[in-house]
Amino acid sequence: MRGAALGIWEFVVGDDWRVAFGIVVTLSATALIAALDLPAWWLSPIATLAILYWSVRRGSGRSRLMTK
């Protein structure tokens, strides 16, 4: 049971917990906006691109430090 839970955790969170946290925040904010009967379709694509950009930028900065 513990091995399965750790496997799921590794699949969802992966190497960067910040990305998983950003996705949870994005989904929560989208649900909140939709619950207010406002259009929420636009939030997920914008947040996904922002999270992806931030993650790649962090990763490329880390790789530059490792090559020096």
OpenMM code with the backbone's topology and positions (N, CA, C; nanometers):
from openmm import Vec3, app, unit

residues = "MET ARG GLY ALA ALA LEU GLY ILE TRP GLU PHE VAL VAL GLY ASP ASP TRP ARG VAL ALA PHE GLY ILE VAL VAL THR LEU SER ALA THR ALA LEU ILE ALA ALA LEU ASP LEU PRO ALA TRP TRP LEU SER PRO ILE ALA THR LEU ALA ILE LEU TYR TRP SER VAL ARG ARG GLY SER GLY ARG SER ARG LEU MET THR LYS".split()
positions = [
    Vec3(0.0823, -0.1184, 0.0000),
    Vec3(0.0000, 0.0000, 0.0000),
    Vec3(0.0872, 0.1255, 0.0000),
    Vec3(0.1907, 0.1250, 0.0818),
    Vec3(0.2773, 0.2422, 0.0900),
    Vec3(0.3533, 0.2640, -0.0406),
    Vec3(0.3945, 0.1527, -0.1027),
    Vec3(0.4653, 0.1632, -0.2308),
    Vec3(0.3772, 0.2223, -0.3391),
    Vec3(0.2507, 0.1851, -0.3408),
    Vec3(0.1571, 0.2404, -0.4387),
    Vec3(0.1367, 0.3901, -0.4146),
    Vec3(0.1234, 0.4288, -0.2888),
    Vec3(0.1059, 0.5706, -0.2565),
    Vec3(0.2291, 0.6509, -0.2968),
    Vec3(0.3467, 0.5962, -0.2719),
    Vec3(0.4691, 0.6667, -0.3118),
    Vec3(0.4812, 0.6750, -0.4634),
    Vec3(0.4395, 0.5705, -0.5326),
    Vec3(0.4422, 0.5723, -0.6785),
    Vec3(0.3499, 0.6783, -0.7356),
    Vec3(0.2299, 0.6890, -0.6793),
    Vec3(0.1359, 0.7915, -0.7250),
    Vec3(0.1902, 0.9305, -0.6932),
    Vec3(0.2463, 0.9465, -0.5750),
    Vec3(0.3053, 1.0759, -0.5373),
    Vec3(0.4165, 1.1141, -0.6349),
    Vec3(0.5036, 1.0208, -0.6684),
    Vec3(0.6137, 1.0485, -0.7606),
    Vec3(0.5607, 1.0824, -0.8993),
    Vec3(0.4539, 1.0148, -0.9418),
    Vec3(0.3943, 1.0435, -1.0729),
    Vec3(0.3329, 1.1824, -1.0766),
    Vec3(0.2616, 1.2208, -0.9715),
    Vec3(0.1925, 1.3498, -0.9704),
    Vec3(0.2894, 1.4639, -0.9455),
    Vec3(0.3728, 1.4512, -0.8452),
    Vec3(0.4621, 1.5607, -0.8080),
    Vec3(0.5888, 1.5604, -0.8934),
    Vec3(0.6453, 1.4442, -0.9173),
    Vec3(0.7653, 1.4364, -1.0003),
    Vec3(0.8846, 1.4994, -0.9333),
    Vec3(0.9633, 1.5687, -1.0131),
    Vec3(1.0859, 1.6298, -0.9630),
    Vec3(1.0644, 1.7667, -0.9006),
    Vec3(0.9551, 1.8327, -0.9347),
    Vec3(0.9358, 1.9697, -0.8871),
    Vec3(0.7972, 1.9843, -0.8242),
    Vec3(0.7944, 1.9957, -0.6940),
    Vec3(0.6677, 2.0088, -0.6239),
    Vec3(0.6011, 2.1423, -0.6547),
    Vec3(0.6791, 2.2392, -0.6999),
    Vec3(0.6232, 2.3710, -0.7292),
    Vec3(0.5268, 2.3665, -0.8471),
    Vec3(0.5579, 2.2825, -0.9464),
    Vec3(0.4687, 2.2670, -1.0611),
    Vec3(0.3375, 2.2036, -1.0158),
    Vec3(0.3444, 2.0993, -0.9362),
    Vec3(0.2231, 2.0351, -0.8858),
    Vec3(0.1408, 2.1335, -0.8034),
    Vec3(0.2064, 2.2145, -0.7225),
    Vec3(0.1370, 2.3145, -0.6424),
    Vec3(0.0693, 2.4181, -0.7321),
    Vec3(0.1387, 2.4608, -0.8363),
    Vec3(0.0808, 2.5568, -0.9304),
    Vec3(-0.0426, 2.5020, -1.0000),
    Vec3(-0.0395, 2.3740, -1.0329),
    Vec3(-0.1551, 2.3115, -1.0971),
    Vec3(-0.2724, 2.3046, -0.9998),
    Vec3(-0.2449, 2.2685, -0.8752),
    Vec3(-0.3521, 2.2629, -0.7749),
    Vec3(-0.4127, 2.4016, -0.7543),
    Vec3(-0.3291, 2.5033, -0.7474),
    Vec3(-0.3789, 2.6406, -0.7310),
    Vec3(-0.4615, 2.6810, -0.8523),
    Vec3(-0.4145, 2.6473, -0.9710),
    Vec3(-0.4867, 2.6812, -1.0933),
    Vec3(-0.6234, 2.6144, -1.0972),
    Vec3(-0.6285, 2.4849, -1.0665),
    Vec3(-0.7564, 2.4148, -1.0667),
    Vec3(-0.8512, 2.4694, -0.9607),
    Vec3(-0.7962, 2.5039, -0.8448),
    Vec3(-0.8795, 2.5601, -0.7381),
    Vec3(-0.9357, 2.6968, -0.7781),
    Vec3(-0.8521, 2.7794, -0.8356),
    Vec3(-0.8973, 2.9122, -0.8785),
    Vec3(-1.0002, 2.9012, -0.9906),
    Vec3(-0.9797, 2.8082, -1.0826),
    Vec3(-1.0762, 2.7876, -1.1899),
    Vec3(-1.2109, 2.7433, -1.1344),
    Vec3(-1.2083, 2.6524, -1.0386),
    Vec3(-1.3328, 2.6065, -0.9764),
    Vec3(-1.4024, 2.7204, -0.9014),
    Vec3(-1.3255, 2.8025, -0.8340),
    Vec3(-1.3830, 2.9149, -0.7603),
    Vec3(-1.4481, 3.0150, -0.8547),
    Vec3(-1.3791, 3.0481, -0.9629),
    Vec3(-1.4345, 3.1422, -1.0606),
    Vec3(-1.5606, 3.0849, -1.1252),
    Vec3(-1.5575, 2.9555, -1.1594),
    Vec3(-1.6749, 2.8912, -1.2196),
    Vec3(-1.7914, 2.8859, -1.1217),
    Vec3(-1.7622, 2.8677, -0.9944),
    Vec3(-1.8681, 2.8641, -0.8934),
    Vec3(-1.9370, 2.9999, -0.8792),
    Vec3(-1.8673, 3.1050, -0.9162),
    Vec3(-1.9254, 3.2399, -0.9129),
    Vec3(-2.0022, 3.2722, -1.0407),
    Vec3(-2.0211, 3.1711, -1.1253),
    Vec3(-2.0905, 3.1859, -1.2539),
    Vec3(-2.0218, 3.2861, -1.3461),
    Vec3(-1.8897, 3.2905, -1.3387),
    Vec3(-1.8106, 3.3728, -1.4290),
    Vec3(-1.7376, 3.2814, -1.5267),
    Vec3(-1.7046, 3.3318, -1.6447),
    Vec3(-1.6304, 3.2462, -1.7384),
    Vec3(-1.4898, 3.2176, -1.6852),
    Vec3(-1.4557, 3.0896, -1.6765),
    Vec3(-1.3273, 3.0502, -1.6183),
    Vec3(-1.2385, 2.9763, -1.7171),
    Vec3(-1.2820, 2.9626, -1.8430),
    Vec3(-1.2082, 2.8840, -1.9412),
    Vec3(-1.0700, 2.9412, -1.9687),
    Vec3(-1.0525, 3.0688, -1.9540),
    Vec3(-0.9279, 3.1355, -1.9911),
    Vec3(-0.8164, 3.1156, -1.8896),
    Vec3(-0.8492, 3.0835, -1.7661),
    Vec3(-0.7478, 3.0783, -1.6605),
    Vec3(-0.6514, 2.9606, -1.6768),
    Vec3(-0.7031, 2.8439, -1.7058),
    Vec3(-0.6178, 2.7248, -1.7148),
    Vec3(-0.5105, 2.7342, -1.8233),
    Vec3(-0.5432, 2.7753, -1.9468),
    Vec3(-0.4360, 2.7853, -2.0474),
    Vec3(-0.3286, 2.8881, -2.0124),
    Vec3(-0.3708, 3.0015, -1.9600),
    Vec3(-0.2735, 3.1059, -1.9244),
    Vec3(-0.1849, 3.0594, -1.8094),
    Vec3(-0.2458, 3.0010, -1.7079),
    Vec3(-0.1686, 2.9535, -1.5928),
    Vec3(-0.0757, 2.8391, -1.6329),
    Vec3(-0.1215, 2.7515, -1.7213),
    Vec3(-0.0372, 2.6412, -1.7663),
    Vec3(0.0859, 2.6926, -1.8388),
    Vec3(0.0676, 2.7888, -1.9273),
    Vec3(0.1830, 2.8473, -1.9969),
    Vec3(0.2776, 2.9171, -1.8997),
    Vec3(0.2223, 2.9864, -1.8015),
    Vec3(0.3067, 3.0541, -1.7028),
    Vec3(0.3853, 2.9534, -1.6190),
    Vec3(0.3198, 2.8462, -1.5769),
    Vec3(0.3871, 2.7438, -1.4966),
    Vec3(0.4958, 2.6760, -1.5791),
    Vec3(0.4648, 2.6454, -1.7053),
    Vec3(0.5639, 2.5829, -1.7932),
    Vec3(0.6840, 2.6746, -1.8150),
    Vec3(0.6586, 2.8017, -1.8419),
    Vec3(0.7678, 2.8978, -1.8617),
    Vec3(0.8554, 2.9064, -1.7370),
    Vec3(0.7917, 2.9152, -1.6213),
    Vec3(0.8649, 2.9281, -1.4952),
    Vec3(0.9488, 2.8039, -1.4690),
    Vec3(0.8911, 2.6882, -1.4973),
    Vec3(0.9618, 2.5626, -1.4744),
    Vec3(1.0828, 2.5480, -1.5674),
    Vec3(1.0646, 2.5798, -1.6941),
    Vec3(1.1752, 2.5694, -1.7904),
    Vec3(1.2828, 2.6715, -1.7568),
    Vec3(1.2421, 2.7897, -1.7198),
    Vec3(1.3406, 2.8937, -1.6831),
    Vec3(1.4225, 2.8511, -1.5608),
    Vec3(1.3558, 2.7931, -1.4619),
    Vec3(1.4281, 2.7437, -1.3439),
    Vec3(1.5224, 2.6307, -1.3814),
    Vec3(1.4772, 2.5420, -1.4672),
    Vec3(1.5586, 2.4282, -1.5088),
    Vec3(1.6785, 2.4694, -1.5915),
    Vec3(1.6604, 2.5682, -1.6793),
    Vec3(1.7734, 2.6118, -1.7625),
    Vec3(1.8755, 2.6876, -1.6788),
    Vec3(1.8320, 2.7574, -1.5774),
    Vec3(1.9259, 2.8255, -1.4878),
    Vec3(2.0068, 2.7265, -1.4067),
    Vec3(1.9435, 2.6179, -1.3689),
    Vec3(2.0107, 2.5139, -1.2916),
    Vec3(2.1154, 2.4431, -1.3784),
    Vec3(2.0813, 2.4184, -1.5056),
    Vec3(2.1762, 2.3463, -1.5919),
    Vec3(2.2966, 2.4340, -1.6255),
    Vec3(2.2766, 2.5654, -1.6377),
    Vec3(2.3894, 2.6541, -1.6633),
    Vec3(2.4868, 2.6538, -1.5451),
    Vec3(2.4314, 2.6478, -1.4249),
    Vec3(2.5175, 2.6458, -1.3074),
    Vec3(2.5971, 2.5171, -1.2998),
    Vec3(2.5404, 2.4064, -1.3461),
    Vec3(2.6082, 2.2781, -1.3385),
    Vec3(2.7191, 2.2642, -1.4419),
    Vec3(2.7122, 2.3379, -1.5528),
    Vec3(2.8124, 2.3257, -1.6571),
    Vec3(2.9342, 2.4129, -1.6313),
    Vec3(2.9232, 2.5068, -1.5432),
    Vec3(3.0387, 2.5960, -1.5168),
    Vec3(3.1341, 2.5354, -1.4202),
] * unit.nanometer
topology = app.Topology()
chain = topology.addChain("A")
for resn in residues:
    res = topology.addResidue(resn, chain)
    for name in ("N", "CA", "C"):
        topology.addAtom(name, app.Element.getBySymbol(name[0]), res)
